[in-house]
Amino acid sequence: MHVLLVTGEYPPMRGGVGAYTAALAQALVATGVDVSVVTSRRSASAAQSQPMTGVSLYPVIDRWDWRIWHQLPALAQQIGANWLHVQYQTAAFAMNPAINLAPGLWQRGRRLSVAWTYHDLLVPYLWPKAGARIRRWITLRPAQTSRLVVTTNAGDYQQLAALSSPVTVLKVPIGSNIAVHELASGGREAARTRRRYGTATLVIGYFGFLNRSKGGLTLVRTLHELVQQGHDAHLLMIGERVGASDPTNYAYLQEVEALIATLKLGARVQWTGHLDDAGVSVALHLVDLLFMPYNDGASLRRGTLMAGLVHGCAIVTTTPQSPLPELVDGRDLCFVPPEDPQAAARTIARLAAMPAWRQALSVSAREQSQQFTWSAIAAHHHQAYTTLNQQV
């Protein structure tokens, strides 16, 4: 079995889908699958700077337009791949519908199967007067023309499994893209000191790029609420501010920075900038809690949430919009309403006053994160590929 993973972004490009693809590729190799990755030419330096054992990288795509209809099956034939597996997020493919229309074309008359992972169901922009109906049709077309569809959360799974289509649909939650680097004795205190945090400082962490769906404005307003209540609260923004795929992220970042200035919180907000995995891990260890105020609710498709779980963070996040039976409110993490800084501040203040509860959340988060290991994720993929191959 030879799988060619298709992704619009890949390290060293910054983005969750690229990091996911790299982790999945390495985990699939461990199951005995031959793995190649085709991606944007902007990732060309990865082959030299970040070689991956057993993974062949082809950073050859200049534009994700109609040319990929020929380019990708030709590459698959050249290297002997029998699966093309697209890691889909519309922004990573420049919102071009060519990728959405490809699966049916790629499988026609060829001994080639297409799998499609939906990292979200956001519709592409297309053109100025494209209505909601055509945009939704474009988004869902791969779910009707691929052989295998992978979703990462219950809400997307329910929506896609309900389509009248013979396609196999799986729910496979994502894993953490950040490996845990345990700190030596005294390491947490030393890391806090380097950041100029006192022993009584309440350090609230946020991890990931900013965009409008992730509640950056709520994050800042919650910090303001806590300060107004007399808490010595600080905010540590972990990682780069914006990613490589979505150009609207920068405009939203400017809104967040303007609000910080308006509320005079600049001295209470630190931005780490880009960190390697070890640096991110240290930052996640040093915070008192992680606050991830997603506007659309907590979801297993959020790699940043998974990183918090595997690091044993006490997590405050927003109430899921779809069922999330894997995680229990108050035991594994704490849910608050989206876009409600007052409610978030109340919950964070309670956690600040109850270190035993924070510790219990930390222990439970680590335990629940074992559901989402990369070995388990790769095993689900391997089994699906094998089963469908046997049906040919």
HUFENQUI-V646319 format. One line per field, one symbol per residue. ss: DSSP state (2 for helix, 1 for strand, 0 for the rest). phi: phi as a letter, one per 20 degrees, with the letter a starting at -180 (. if undefined). burial: 1 if it has 16 or more other ideal C-beta (glycine too) atoms within 10 Angstrom, else 0. Layout:
ss->???
phi->???
burial->???
This chain:
ss->01111110000000022222222222222200011111112220022220000011111110000002222222222220001111110222200000000222222000001111110000000000000222222222222220011110022222222000000111100000000000000022222222000000011111100002220222222222222200001111111000000002222222222222220002221110100022222222220011110000000000222222220000111100000000001000111100002222222222222022222222222222222202222222222222222200
phi->.cddfdbfcageferffffgffffgfffgfenefcccdbfffegfffeecfdfndedceceebedfffgegffffgffenedcdceedbgffdllefgffefgfffefmcebdddbdeeadfeffmcgdfeffffffffegffdceeccdddbfffffffffffbfffdddcgedfedfedfefgnffffffffemeefefeeddccpfebfedmfffgfffgfgfffeneeecddeenffceeedffffffgffffffgffeldgfdcddfmfcfgffffffffefebddcegfenfbfeeffffffffemffddbegfecgcffcdfnddacecfflcffffffffffffecgffgfffffffffffffcfffffffffgffgfffffef
burial->00111111111011111111111111111010111111110111010000010011111010010001001110110000111111111111111111110110111000011111111111110100000000100111111111111111111110111000001111111111110110000000001100101000111111111110011111111111111000101111111111111100100110011011001010011101001000111111111111111111111111111111111111111101010100100001111101011011111110110000010011011101100101001110110110000000
